[in-house]
Amino acid sequence: MSAGDTAALKREIAACTHCAQHLPLGPRPVVQFSPTSRLLIIGQAPGTKVHESGIPWNDASGKRLCEWTGLTLEKLHDPARVAIMPMGFCYPGKGKSGDLPPRPECAPLWHARVLAALPQDRLTLLVGSHAIRHYLPEAKGRTMAEVVHDFRAFGPDLVPLPHPSWRSTLFMRNNPWFEAELLPELRQRVQEHHAGC
């Protein structure tokens, strides 16, 4: 995809109102990518802080994601290095026990087009259960811990991760292998092969 086509796609996404009637704060798609983004992070959906700023992962979860990957916030927010494509581009609203799931219309509408704009040689991080269920259908019926523990089975270019919310503190406490085994390998993949970091 040419730079012009990429810019046109970004404008089209920014103008999207497909789910407007379901979005309590209105549409504000938050996504970043470029033809040189060799690290792709597929997360959940923006929270209220990200909705307000328009900057992806601009919250406590983003800081933890940086700790996990070894990226600085500056590098995380550099589309020349990192593409960020949530399952839902807009804040979905509040539910009984946290934010609502990503709108189901978003990924089928946009993901294939964004992926076509990215380099084929990229590292993909599937962050959280929504991204894992969508892109790893073989993980159905398995716990998050089982899927993440089996990360090497998905090849060198894809890593499933839990969502780096405050709840991940308990995940890491219950699964010490995550910090001992997965994170060092994740940081190495990001540092040596992708994102030019």
PAMI-703426 format. One line per 4 residues: number of its first residue (from 1); their letters; for each residue x, y, z of N, C-alpha, C, O, CB. Coordinates in Angstrom, 1 decimal. Glycine has a CB too. Layout:
NUM = A = X:Y:Z:X:Y:Z:X:Y:Z:X:Y:Z:X:Y:Z  ... $
END
This chain:
1 = MSAG = 0.8:-1.2:0.0:0.0:0.0:0.0:0.9:1.2:0.0:1.8:1.3:0.8:-1.0:0.0:1.2  0.6:2.2:-0.9:1.4:3.4:-1.0:1.1:4.3:0.2:0.1:4.2:1.0:1.1:4.2:-2.3  2.0:5.3:0.4:1.8:6.3:1.5:0.5:7.0:1.3:-0.2:7.3:2.3:3.0:7.3:1.5  0.1:7.3:0.1:-1.1:8.0:-0.2:-2.3:7.2:0.2:-3.3:7.7:0.8:-1.2:8.4:-1.6 $
5 = DTAA = -2.3:5.9:-0.1:-3.4:5.0:0.2:-3.5:4.8:1.7:-4.6:4.8:2.3:-3.2:3.6:-0.4  -2.3:4.8:2.4:-2.3:4.7:3.9:-2.9:5.9:4.5:-3.8:5.8:5.4:-0.9:4.5:4.4  -2.6:7.1:4.0:-3.1:8.3:4.5:-4.6:8.4:4.3:-5.4:8.8:5.1:-2.4:9.5:3.9  -5.1:7.9:3.1:-6.5:7.9:2.8:-7.3:6.9:3.7:-8.4:7.3:4.2:-6.7:7.5:1.3 $
9 = LKRE = -6.7:5.8:4.0:-7.3:4.8:4.9:-7.4:5.4:6.3:-8.4:5.3:7.0:-6.5:3.5:5.0  -6.4:6.1:6.8:-6.4:6.8:8.1:-7.5:7.8:8.2:-8.2:7.9:9.2:-5.1:7.4:8.4  -7.7:8.6:7.1:-8.8:9.6:7.1:-10.1:8.9:7.1:-11.1:9.4:7.8:-8.6:10.5:5.8  -10.3:7.8:6.4:-11.5:7.1:6.4:-11.9:6.5:7.7:-13.0:6.6:8.2:-11.5:5.9:5.3 $
13 = IAAC = -10.9:6.0:8.4:-11.1:5.5:9.8:-11.5:6.6:10.7:-12.4:6.5:11.5:-9.8:4.8:10.3  -10.8:7.7:10.6:-11.0:8.9:11.5:-12.5:9.4:11.4:-13.0:9.9:12.3:-10.0:10.0:11.3  -13.0:9.3:10.2:-14.3:9.8:9.9:-15.4:8.7:10.1:-16.6:9.0:9.9:-14.4:10.2:8.5  -15.1:7.5:10.6:-16.0:6.5:10.8:-17.1:6.8:11.8:-16.7:7.2:12.9:-15.3:5.2:11.1 $
17 = THCA = -18.3:6.6:11.5:-19.4:6.7:12.5:-20.3:5.5:12.5:-21.5:5.5:12.9:-20.3:8.0:12.1  -19.8:4.4:12.0:-20.5:3.1:11.8:-21.3:2.7:13.1:-22.4:2.2:13.1:-19.6:2.0:11.4  -20.6:2.9:14.3:-21.2:2.4:15.5:-21.7:3.6:16.4:-21.9:3.4:17.6:-20.2:1.6:16.3  -21.8:4.7:15.8:-22.1:6.0:16.6:-23.3:5.8:17.6:-23.2:6.3:18.7:-22.3:7.1:15.7 $
21 = QHLP = -24.3:5.2:17.1:-25.5:5.0:18.0:-25.3:4.2:19.2:-26.1:4.3:20.2:-26.7:4.5:17.2  -24.2:3.4:19.2:-23.9:2.5:20.4:-22.8:3.1:21.3:-22.5:2.5:22.3:-23.5:1.2:19.9  -22.3:4.2:20.9:-21.1:4.7:21.7:-21.5:5.9:22.5:-21.9:7.0:22.0:-20.0:5.2:20.7  -21.5:5.7:23.9:-22.0:6.8:24.8:-21.2:8.1:24.7:-21.8:9.2:25.0:-22.0:6.3:26.2 $
25 = LGPR = -19.9:8.0:24.4:-19.1:9.3:24.2:-18.9:9.7:22.8:-18.2:10.6:22.5:-17.8:9.1:24.9  -19.6:9.0:21.9:-19.5:9.3:20.5:-18.3:8.6:19.9:-17.4:8.1:20.6:-19.4:10.8:20.2  -18.2:8.6:18.5:-17.0:8.0:17.9:-15.8:8.8:18.0:-15.8:10.0:17.7:-17.4:7.7:16.4  -14.7:8.2:18.3:-13.4:8.7:18.2:-12.4:7.6:18.0:-11.8:7.1:19.0:-13.0:9.6:19.5 $
29 = PVVQ = -12.2:7.1:16.8:-11.4:6.0:16.5:-9.9:6.3:16.9:-9.4:7.3:16.6:-11.4:5.6:15.0  -9.3:5.4:17.6:-7.9:5.5:18.1:-7.2:4.3:17.5:-7.3:3.2:17.9:-7.8:5.6:19.7  -6.3:4.6:16.6:-5.5:3.6:15.9:-4.2:4.3:15.4:-4.3:5.5:15.0:-6.3:2.9:14.7  -3.1:3.5:15.3:-1.9:4.1:14.6:-1.3:3.0:13.8:-1.2:1.9:14.2:-1.0:4.7:15.7 $
33 = FSPT = -0.7:3.4:12.6:0.0:2.4:11.8:0.7:3.2:10.7:0.4:4.3:10.4:-1.0:1.4:11.2  1.6:2.5:10.1:2.3:3.0:8.9:2.9:1.8:8.1:2.9:0.7:8.6:3.5:4.0:9.3  3.3:2.1:6.9:3.9:1.0:6.1:5.2:0.4:6.6:5.7:-0.6:6.2:4.1:1.4:4.7  5.7:1.1:7.7:7.0:0.6:8.3:6.8:0.0:9.7:7.8:-0.3:10.3:8.0:1.7:8.3 $
37 = SRLL = 5.6:-0.1:10.1:5.3:-0.6:11.5:5.6:-2.1:11.6:4.7:-2.9:11.1:3.8:-0.3:12.0  6.7:-2.5:12.1:7.0:-3.9:12.2:6.6:-4.6:13.5:6.8:-5.8:13.7:8.5:-4.1:11.9  6.1:-3.8:14.4:5.5:-4.4:15.6:4.0:-4.0:15.6:3.7:-2.8:15.5:6.2:-3.8:16.9  3.1:-5.0:15.7:1.7:-4.7:15.7:1.1:-5.2:17.1:1.3:-6.3:17.5:1.0:-5.5:14.6 $
41 = IIGQ = 0.4:-4.2:17.7:-0.2:-4.5:19.0:-1.8:-4.5:18.8:-2.3:-3.5:18.4:0.2:-3.5:20.1  -2.4:-5.7:18.9:-3.8:-5.8:18.8:-4.4:-5.9:20.2:-4.3:-6.9:20.8:-4.3:-7.0:17.9  -5.0:-4.8:20.7:-5.6:-4.8:22.0:-7.1:-4.9:22.0:-7.7:-5.6:21.2:-5.2:-3.6:22.7  -7.7:-4.3:23.0:-9.1:-4.4:23.3:-9.9:-3.3:22.6:-10.4:-3.4:21.5:-9.4:-4.5:24.8 $
45 = APGT = -10.0:-2.2:23.4:-10.7:-1.0:22.9:-10.2:0.2:23.8:-9.8:-0.1:25.0:-12.2:-1.1:23.0  -10.2:1.4:23.4:-9.8:2.5:24.2:-10.6:2.6:25.5:-11.8:2.4:25.4:-9.8:3.8:23.4  -10.0:3.0:26.6:-10.7:3.4:27.8:-11.0:4.9:27.7:-10.8:5.6:26.7:-9.9:3.1:29.0  -11.6:5.5:28.8:-12.0:6.9:28.8:-10.8:7.8:28.6:-10.9:8.8:27.9:-12.7:7.2:30.0 $
49 = KVHE = -9.6:7.5:29.3:-8.5:8.4:29.2:-7.9:8.4:27.7:-7.6:9.5:27.2:-7.4:7.9:30.1  -7.9:7.2:27.1:-7.5:7.2:25.7:-8.5:7.9:24.8:-8.1:8.6:23.9:-7.2:5.7:25.2  -9.8:7.7:25.1:-10.8:8.4:24.3:-10.6:9.9:24.4:-10.7:10.6:23.4:-12.2:8.0:24.8  -10.3:10.4:25.6:-10.1:11.9:25.8:-8.9:12.4:25.0:-8.9:13.5:24.4:-10.0:12.2:27.3 $
53 = SGIP = -7.8:11.6:25.1:-6.5:12.1:24.5:-6.4:11.8:23.1:-5.7:12.5:22.3:-5.4:11.6:25.3  -7.0:10.7:22.6:-6.8:10.2:21.3:-5.5:9.5:21.1:-5.1:9.2:19.9:-6.9:11.4:20.3  -4.8:9.3:22.2:-3.4:8.6:22.1:-3.6:7.2:22.6:-4.0:7.0:23.7:-2.4:9.4:22.9  -3.2:6.2:21.8:-3.4:4.8:22.2:-2.6:4.4:23.4:-1.4:4.9:23.5:-3.2:3.9:21.1 $
57 = WNDA = -3.1:3.6:24.3:-2.4:3.1:25.5:-1.8:4.3:26.3:-0.8:4.1:26.9:-1.2:2.2:25.0  -2.5:5.4:26.3:-2.1:6.5:27.1:-2.7:6.5:28.5:-3.4:7.4:28.9:-2.5:7.9:26.4  -2.4:5.4:29.2:-3.0:5.2:30.5:-2.0:4.2:31.3:-1.0:3.9:30.9:-4.4:4.6:30.4  -2.5:3.8:32.5:-1.7:2.9:33.3:-1.4:1.6:32.6:-0.3:1.0:32.8:-2.4:2.6:34.7 $
61 = SGKR = -2.4:1.1:31.9:-2.2:-0.2:31.1:-1.0:0.0:30.1:-0.3:-0.9:29.9:-3.4:-0.6:30.4  -1.0:1.1:29.5:0.1:1.4:28.5:1.4:1.4:29.1:2.4:1.0:28.5:-0.2:2.7:27.8  1.5:2.0:30.3:2.8:2.0:31.0:3.3:0.6:31.4:4.5:0.2:31.2:2.7:2.8:32.3  2.3:-0.3:31.8:2.7:-1.7:32.0:3.1:-2.4:30.8:4.0:-3.2:30.8:1.5:-2.4:32.8 $
65 = LCEW = 2.4:-2.1:29.7:2.7:-2.7:28.4:4.1:-2.3:28.0:4.9:-3.2:27.5:1.7:-2.3:27.3  4.5:-1.1:28.3:5.9:-0.7:28.0:6.9:-1.5:28.8:7.9:-1.9:28.4:6.1:0.8:28.2  6.5:-1.7:30.1:7.4:-2.5:31.0:7.6:-3.9:30.4:8.7:-4.4:30.4:6.9:-2.5:32.4  6.5:-4.5:30.0:6.5:-5.8:29.4:7.4:-5.9:28.2:8.2:-6.9:28.0:5.1:-6.3:29.2 $
69 = TGLT = 7.2:-5.0:27.3:7.9:-5.1:26.0:9.3:-4.4:25.9:10.1:-4.7:25.0:7.0:-4.4:24.9  9.6:-3.6:26.9:10.8:-2.9:26.9:10.8:-1.6:26.1:11.8:-0.9:25.9:11.9:-3.8:26.4  9.6:-1.3:25.6:9.5:0.0:24.8:9.3:1.2:25.7:8.8:1.1:26.8:8.2:-0.1:23.9  9.8:2.3:25.3:9.5:3.6:25.9:8.1:4.0:25.4:7.6:3.6:24.4:10.6:4.7:25.7 $
73 = LEKL = 7.5:5.0:26.1:6.2:5.5:25.6:6.4:6.2:24.3:5.5:6.2:23.4:5.6:6.5:26.7  7.6:6.8:24.1:7.8:7.5:22.9:7.9:6.5:21.7:7.3:6.8:20.7:9.2:8.3:23.0  8.5:5.4:21.9:8.6:4.4:20.8:7.3:3.7:20.6:6.9:3.4:19.5:9.7:3.3:21.2  6.5:3.5:21.7:5.2:2.9:21.6:4.3:3.7:20.7:3.5:3.2:20.0:4.6:2.7:23.0 $
77 = HDPA = 4.4:5.0:20.8:3.5:6.0:20.1:4.1:6.4:18.8:3.6:7.4:18.2:3.2:7.1:21.0  5.2:5.7:18.3:5.8:6.1:17.0:5.2:5.1:15.9:5.6:4.0:15.9:7.4:6.0:17.1  4.3:5.6:15.1:3.7:4.7:14.1:4.7:4.2:13.1:4.5:3.2:12.4:2.6:5.4:13.4  5.9:4.8:12.9:6.9:4.3:12.0:7.4:3.0:12.6:7.9:2.1:11.8:8.1:5.3:11.9 $
81 = RVAI = 7.3:2.7:13.9:7.8:1.5:14.5:6.7:0.6:14.9:6.8:-0.6:14.7:8.7:1.8:15.7  5.6:1.2:15.4:4.6:0.4:16.1:3.2:0.7:15.6:2.8:1.8:15.5:4.6:0.6:17.6  2.5:-0.4:15.1:1.1:-0.2:14.8:0.2:-0.7:16.0:0.5:-1.6:16.6:0.7:-1.1:13.5  -0.8:0.1:16.2:-1.7:-0.2:17.3:-3.1:-0.3:16.7:-3.7:0.7:16.3:-1.7:0.8:18.5 $
85 = MPMG = -3.7:-1.5:16.8:-5.0:-1.8:16.1:-5.9:-2.5:17.1:-5.9:-3.7:17.1:-4.8:-2.6:14.8  -6.7:-1.8:17.9:-7.5:-2.5:18.9:-8.7:-3.3:18.2:-9.0:-3.0:17.0:-8.1:-1.6:19.9  -9.3:-4.2:18.9:-10.4:-4.9:18.4:-11.6:-4.0:18.1:-12.4:-4.2:17.2:-10.8:-6.0:19.3  -11.7:-2.9:18.9:-12.7:-1.9:18.7:-11.9:-0.6:18.7:-11.2:-0.3:19.7:-13.9:-1.9:19.7 $
89 = FCYP = -12.1:0.3:17.7:-11.3:1.5:17.7:-11.8:2.6:18.6:-11.1:3.6:18.9:-11.3:2.0:16.3  -13.1:2.5:19.0:-13.7:3.5:19.9:-14.1:3.0:21.2:-14.2:1.8:21.4:-15.0:4.1:19.2  -14.1:3.9:22.2:-14.5:3.6:23.6:-16.0:3.0:23.5:-16.9:3.7:23.1:-14.4:4.8:24.5  -16.2:1.8:24.0:-17.5:1.2:23.9:-18.5:1.5:25.0:-19.7:1.2:24.9:-17.3:-0.3:23.9 $
93 = GKGK = -18.0:2.1:26.1:-18.9:2.5:27.2:-18.6:1.6:28.4:-17.8:0.7:28.4:-20.4:2.3:26.8  -19.3:1.9:29.5:-19.1:1.3:30.8:-20.1:0.2:31.0:-21.3:0.3:30.7:-19.2:2.3:31.9  -19.7:-1.0:31.5:-20.6:-2.1:31.8:-20.6:-2.3:33.3:-20.2:-1.4:34.1:-20.1:-3.4:31.2  -21.2:-3.4:33.8:-21.3:-3.6:35.2:-20.0:-3.8:35.9:-19.8:-3.4:37.1:-22.2:-4.8:35.5 $
97 = SGDL = -19.0:-4.4:35.3:-17.8:-4.8:35.9:-16.6:-4.2:35.1:-15.5:-4.9:35.1:-17.6:-6.3:36.1  -16.7:-3.0:34.6:-15.7:-2.4:33.8:-16.2:-2.0:32.4:-17.4:-1.9:32.2:-14.5:-3.4:33.6  -15.3:-1.7:31.5:-15.7:-1.3:30.2:-16.4:-2.4:29.4:-16.1:-3.6:29.6:-14.5:-0.8:29.4  -17.3:-2.0:28.6:-18.0:-3.0:27.7:-17.0:-3.6:26.7:-15.9:-3.1:26.5:-19.2:-2.4:27.0 $
101 = PPRP = -17.3:-4.8:26.2:-16.4:-5.4:25.1:-16.3:-4.5:23.9:-17.2:-3.6:23.7:-17.0:-6.8:24.7  -15.3:-4.6:23.1:-15.2:-3.9:21.9:-16.4:-4.1:21.0:-17.0:-5.2:21.0:-13.9:-4.3:21.1  -16.8:-3.1:20.3:-18.0:-3.2:19.3:-17.6:-4.3:18.3:-16.5:-4.3:17.7:-18.3:-1.9:18.6  -18.5:-5.3:18.1:-18.2:-6.4:17.2:-18.1:-6.0:15.7:-17.6:-6.7:14.9:-19.3:-7.4:17.3 $
105 = ECAP = -18.6:-4.8:15.3:-18.6:-4.4:13.9:-17.2:-3.9:13.5:-16.9:-4.0:12.3:-19.6:-3.3:13.7  -16.4:-3.5:14.4:-15.2:-2.8:14.1:-14.1:-3.7:13.4:-13.7:-3.3:12.3:-14.6:-2.2:15.3  -13.8:-4.8:14.0:-12.7:-5.6:13.4:-13.1:-6.1:12.0:-12.2:-6.0:11.1:-12.5:-6.8:14.3  -14.3:-6.6:11.7:-14.6:-7.0:10.3:-14.5:-5.9:9.4:-14.3:-6.0:8.2:-15.9:-7.7:10.3 $
109 = LWHA = -14.8:-4.7:9.9:-14.9:-3.5:9.0:-13.5:-3.0:8.6:-13.3:-2.6:7.5:-15.7:-2.4:9.6  -12.5:-3.0:9.6:-11.3:-2.3:9.3:-10.0:-3.2:9.4:-9.0:-2.9:8.7:-11.2:-1.3:10.3  -10.0:-4.3:10.1:-8.7:-5.0:10.4:-8.0:-5.4:9.1:-6.8:-5.2:9.0:-9.0:-6.2:11.3  -8.7:-6.1:8.2:-8.0:-6.6:7.0:-7.4:-5.4:6.2:-6.3:-5.6:5.7:-9.0:-7.3:6.1 $
113 = RVLA = -8.0:-4.3:6.2:-7.5:-3.2:5.5:-6.3:-2.6:6.2:-5.3:-2.2:5.5:-8.6:-2.1:5.3  -6.3:-2.5:7.5:-5.1:-2.0:8.2:-4.0:-3.0:8.0:-2.8:-2.6:7.8:-5.4:-1.8:9.7  -4.2:-4.3:8.2:-3.2:-5.3:8.0:-2.6:-5.3:6.7:-1.4:-5.5:6.5:-3.8:-6.7:8.3  -3.3:-5.0:5.6:-2.8:-4.9:4.3:-1.8:-3.7:4.1:-1.0:-3.7:3.2:-3.9:-4.7:3.3 $
117 = ALPQ = -1.9:-2.7:5.0:-1.0:-1.6:5.0:0.3:-1.8:5.7:1.2:-1.0:5.6:-1.7:-0.4:5.6  0.4:-2.9:6.4:1.6:-3.2:7.3:2.6:-4.1:6.5:2.2:-4.8:5.6:1.2:-3.8:8.6  3.9:-4.1:7.0:4.8:-5.0:6.4:4.4:-6.5:6.7:3.9:-6.7:7.8:6.2:-4.7:7.0  4.7:-7.4:5.8:4.5:-8.8:6.1:5.3:-9.3:7.2:4.9:-10.2:8.0:4.7:-9.6:4.8 $
121 = DRLT = 6.6:-8.8:7.3:7.5:-9.3:8.3:7.3:-8.4:9.6:8.0:-7.4:9.7:9.0:-9.1:7.8  6.5:-8.9:10.4:6.1:-8.1:11.6:5.9:-9.1:12.8:5.6:-10.2:12.6:4.9:-7.2:11.4  6.1:-8.5:14.0:5.7:-9.2:15.2:4.4:-8.7:15.7:4.1:-7.5:15.8:6.8:-9.0:16.3  3.5:-9.7:16.0:2.1:-9.3:16.4:1.9:-9.7:17.9:2.2:-10.9:18.3:1.1:-10.0:15.5 $
125 = LLVG = 1.5:-8.8:18.7:1.1:-9.1:20.1:-0.4:-9.0:20.2:-1.0:-8.0:19.9:1.8:-8.0:21.1  -0.9:-10.2:20.6:-2.4:-10.2:20.9:-2.6:-10.0:22.4:-2.3:-10.8:23.2:-3.0:-11.6:20.5  -3.1:-8.8:22.7:-3.2:-8.4:24.1:-4.6:-8.5:24.6:-5.5:-7.7:24.2:-2.7:-6.9:24.2  -4.9:-9.5:25.5:-6.2:-9.6:26.1:-7.0:-10.7:25.4:-6.7:-11.1:24.3:-6.9:-8.3:26.1 $
129 = SHAI = -8.1:-11.1:26.0:-8.9:-12.2:25.6:-9.6:-11.9:24.3:-9.8:-12.9:23.5:-9.9:-12.5:26.7  -10.1:-10.7:24.0:-10.8:-10.4:22.8:-9.9:-10.6:21.6:-10.4:-11.2:20.6:-11.4:-9.0:22.8  -8.7:-10.1:21.6:-7.8:-10.3:20.5:-7.4:-11.7:20.3:-7.3:-12.3:19.2:-6.5:-9.4:20.7  -7.1:-12.4:21.4:-6.7:-13.8:21.4:-7.8:-14.7:20.8:-7.6:-15.5:19.9:-6.4:-14.3:22.8 $
133 = RHYL = -9.1:-14.5:21.2:-10.2:-15.3:20.7:-10.4:-15.0:19.2:-10.7:-16.0:18.5:-11.5:-14.9:21.5  -10.2:-13.8:18.8:-10.4:-13.5:17.4:-9.3:-14.1:16.5:-9.6:-14.7:15.4:-10.5:-12.0:17.2  -8.1:-13.9:16.9:-7.0:-14.3:16.0:-6.4:-15.7:16.3:-5.6:-16.2:15.5:-5.9:-13.3:16.1  -6.8:-16.3:17.4:-6.3:-17.7:17.8:-7.5:-18.5:18.1:-7.8:-18.9:19.2:-5.3:-17.6:19.0 $
137 = PEAK = -8.4:-18.8:17.1:-9.6:-19.6:17.4:-9.2:-21.0:18.0:-10.1:-21.6:18.6:-10.3:-19.8:16.1  -8.0:-21.5:17.8:-7.6:-22.7:18.4:-7.5:-22.6:19.9:-7.3:-23.7:20.6:-6.3:-23.2:17.8  -7.5:-21.4:20.4:-7.4:-21.2:21.9:-8.7:-21.4:22.6:-8.8:-21.3:23.8:-6.8:-19.9:22.2  -9.8:-21.6:21.8:-11.1:-21.7:22.4:-11.2:-22.8:23.4:-10.7:-23.9:23.1:-12.2:-21.9:21.3 $
141 = GRTM = -11.7:-22.5:24.6:-11.9:-23.6:25.6:-10.7:-23.6:26.5:-10.7:-24.4:27.5:-12.1:-24.9:25.0  -9.6:-22.9:26.3:-8.4:-22.9:27.1:-8.4:-21.6:28.0:-9.0:-20.6:27.6:-7.1:-23.0:26.3  -7.8:-21.7:29.1:-7.7:-20.5:30.0:-6.6:-19.5:29.4:-5.8:-19.9:28.6:-7.3:-20.9:31.4  -6.7:-18.3:29.8:-5.7:-17.3:29.4:-4.3:-17.8:29.8:-3.4:-17.7:29.0:-6.0:-15.9:30.0 $
145 = AEVV = -4.2:-18.3:31.0:-2.8:-18.8:31.4:-2.3:-19.9:30.5:-1.1:-19.9:30.2:-2.9:-19.2:32.9  -3.2:-20.8:30.2:-2.8:-21.9:29.3:-2.3:-21.4:27.9:-1.2:-21.8:27.4:-3.9:-22.9:29.1  -3.0:-20.5:27.4:-2.7:-20.0:26.0:-1.4:-19.2:26.1:-0.5:-19.4:25.3:-3.8:-19.1:25.5  -1.3:-18.3:27.1:-0.1:-17.5:27.2:1.2:-18.3:27.5:2.2:-18.1:27.0:-0.3:-16.4:28.2 $
149 = HDFR = 1.0:-19.3:28.4:2.1:-20.2:28.7:2.6:-20.9:27.5:3.8:-21.3:27.4:1.7:-21.2:29.8  1.7:-21.2:26.5:2.1:-22.0:25.3:2.5:-21.0:24.2:2.4:-21.4:23.0:0.9:-22.8:24.9  3.0:-19.8:24.6:3.3:-18.8:23.5:4.2:-19.2:22.5:4.1:-18.8:21.3:3.9:-17.6:24.2  5.2:-20.1:22.8:6.2:-20.5:21.7:5.5:-21.4:20.6:6.1:-21.5:19.5:7.3:-21.3:22.4 $
153 = AFGP = 4.4:-22.0:20.9:3.7:-22.8:19.9:3.1:-22.0:18.8:2.8:-22.5:17.7:2.6:-23.6:20.6  3.0:-20.7:19.0:2.4:-19.8:17.9:3.4:-19.2:17.0:3.1:-18.4:16.2:1.6:-18.7:18.5  4.7:-19.6:17.1:5.7:-19.2:16.2:6.4:-17.9:16.7:6.0:-17.3:17.7:5.2:-18.9:14.9  7.5:-17.5:16.0:8.3:-16.4:16.5:7.7:-15.0:16.2:8.1:-14.0:16.8:9.6:-16.4:15.8 $
157 = DLVP = 6.6:-15.0:15.5:6.0:-13.7:15.1:4.7:-13.4:15.7:4.0:-12.4:15.3:5.9:-13.6:13.6  4.3:-14.1:16.7:3.0:-13.9:17.4:3.2:-14.2:18.8:3.6:-15.3:19.2:1.9:-14.7:16.7  2.7:-13.3:19.7:2.8:-13.6:21.2:1.4:-13.2:21.8:1.0:-12.0:21.7:4.0:-12.8:21.8  0.7:-14.1:22.4:-0.5:-13.8:23.2:-0.1:-13.3:24.6:0.8:-13.8:25.2:-1.4:-15.0:23.3 $
161 = LPHP = -0.8:-12.3:25.0:-0.5:-11.7:26.3:-1.8:-11.4:27.1:-2.9:-11.1:26.4:0.3:-10.4:26.2  -1.8:-11.4:28.4:-3.0:-10.9:29.1:-3.1:-9.4:29.0:-2.1:-8.8:28.6:-2.9:-11.3:30.6  -4.2:-8.8:29.2:-4.4:-7.4:29.2:-3.5:-6.8:30.4:-3.7:-7.3:31.5:-5.9:-6.9:29.3  -2.8:-5.8:30.1:-1.9:-5.2:31.2:-2.6:-4.3:32.1:-2.0:-3.3:32.5:-0.7:-4.5:30.6 $
165 = SWRS = -3.8:-4.6:32.5:-4.6:-3.8:33.5:-4.1:-4.1:34.9:-3.2:-4.9:35.0:-6.1:-4.0:33.4  -4.7:-3.5:35.9:-4.3:-3.7:37.3:-4.5:-5.2:37.6:-3.8:-5.8:38.5:-5.1:-2.8:38.2  -5.5:-5.9:36.9:-5.7:-7.3:37.2:-4.6:-8.2:36.8:-4.4:-9.3:37.4:-7.0:-7.7:36.4  -3.7:-7.7:35.9:-2.6:-8.6:35.5:-1.6:-8.8:36.7:-0.7:-9.7:36.6:-1.9:-7.9:34.3 $
169 = TLFM = -1.6:-7.9:37.7:-0.8:-8.1:38.9:-1.0:-9.5:39.5:-0.1:-10.2:39.8:-1.0:-7.0:39.9  -2.3:-9.9:39.6:-2.7:-11.2:40.1:-2.2:-12.3:39.2:-1.8:-13.3:39.6:-4.2:-11.3:40.4  -2.4:-12.1:37.9:-2.0:-13.0:36.9:-0.5:-13.3:37.0:-0.1:-14.5:37.0:-2.3:-12.6:35.4  0.3:-12.3:37.1:1.8:-12.5:37.3:2.1:-13.2:38.6:3.1:-14.0:38.6:2.5:-11.1:37.1 $
173 = RNNP = 1.4:-12.8:39.6:1.7:-13.5:40.9:1.4:-15.0:40.9:2.1:-15.8:41.4:0.9:-12.8:42.0  0.3:-15.3:40.2:-0.1:-16.7:40.1:0.7:-17.5:39.1:0.7:-18.7:39.1:-1.6:-16.8:39.8  1.3:-16.8:38.2:2.0:-17.5:37.1:3.5:-16.9:37.0:3.7:-16.1:36.0:1.3:-17.3:35.7  4.4:-17.3:37.9:5.7:-16.7:37.9:6.5:-16.9:36.6:7.4:-16.1:36.3:6.5:-17.2:39.0 $
177 = WFEA = 6.2:-17.9:35.8:6.8:-18.1:34.6:6.7:-17.0:33.6:7.5:-16.8:32.7:6.3:-19.4:33.9  5.6:-16.2:33.8:5.3:-15.1:32.8:6.5:-14.1:32.9:7.0:-13.7:31.8:4.0:-14.4:33.2  6.9:-13.7:34.1:8.0:-12.7:34.2:9.3:-13.4:34.0:10.3:-12.8:33.4:8.0:-12.1:35.6  9.4:-14.7:34.4:10.7:-15.4:34.3:11.1:-15.8:32.9:12.2:-15.8:32.5:10.7:-16.5:35.3 $
181 = ELLP = 10.1:-16.3:32.1:10.3:-16.9:30.8:9.8:-16.0:29.7:10.5:-15.7:28.7:9.7:-18.2:30.8  8.5:-15.7:29.7:7.9:-15.0:28.6:8.5:-13.6:28.4:8.9:-13.2:27.3:6.4:-14.9:28.7  8.5:-12.8:29.4:8.9:-11.3:29.2:10.3:-11.2:28.7:10.5:-10.3:27.8:8.7:-10.6:30.5  11.3:-11.9:29.2:12.6:-11.7:28.6:12.6:-12.1:27.1:13.3:-11.4:26.3:13.6:-12.6:29.3 $
185 = ELRQ = 11.9:-13.1:26.7:11.9:-13.5:25.3:11.1:-12.5:24.5:11.5:-12.2:23.3:11.3:-14.9:25.1  10.0:-12.0:25.0:9.2:-10.9:24.4:10.1:-9.7:24.1:10.1:-9.2:23.0:8.0:-10.6:25.2  10.8:-9.3:25.1:11.7:-8.1:25.0:12.7:-8.3:23.9:13.1:-7.4:23.2:12.3:-7.7:26.3  13.3:-9.5:23.9:14.3:-9.8:22.9:13.8:-9.7:21.5:14.4:-9.2:20.6:14.9:-11.2:23.2 $
189 = RVQE = 12.6:-10.3:21.3:12.0:-10.3:20.0:11.7:-8.8:19.5:12.0:-8.5:18.4:10.7:-11.1:20.0  11.2:-8.0:20.5:10.9:-6.6:20.1:12.2:-5.9:19.8:12.3:-5.1:18.9:10.1:-5.9:21.3  13.2:-6.1:20.7:14.5:-5.4:20.6:15.3:-5.8:19.3:15.7:-4.9:18.6:15.3:-5.6:21.8  15.4:-7.0:19.1:16.3:-7.5:18.1:15.7:-7.6:16.6:16.4:-7.3:15.7:16.9:-8.8:18.4 $
193 = HHAG = 14.5:-7.9:16.6:13.9:-8.2:15.3:12.8:-7.2:14.8:12.5:-7.2:13.6:13.3:-9.5:15.3  12.3:-6.4:15.7:11.2:-5.6:15.3:11.2:-4.2:15.9:11.9:-4.1:16.9:9.8:-6.3:15.7  10.5:-3.3:15.4:10.4:-1.9:15.9:11.7:-1.1:16.0:11.6:0.0:16.3:9.8:-2.0:17.3  12.8:-1.7:15.6:14.1:-1.0:15.5:14.4:-0.3:16.8:15.0:0.8:16.9:14.0:0.1:14.5 $
197 = C = 14.1:-1.0:17.9:14.3:-0.4:19.3:15.6:-0.9:19.9:15.9:-0.5:21.0:13.1:-0.7:20.1 $
END
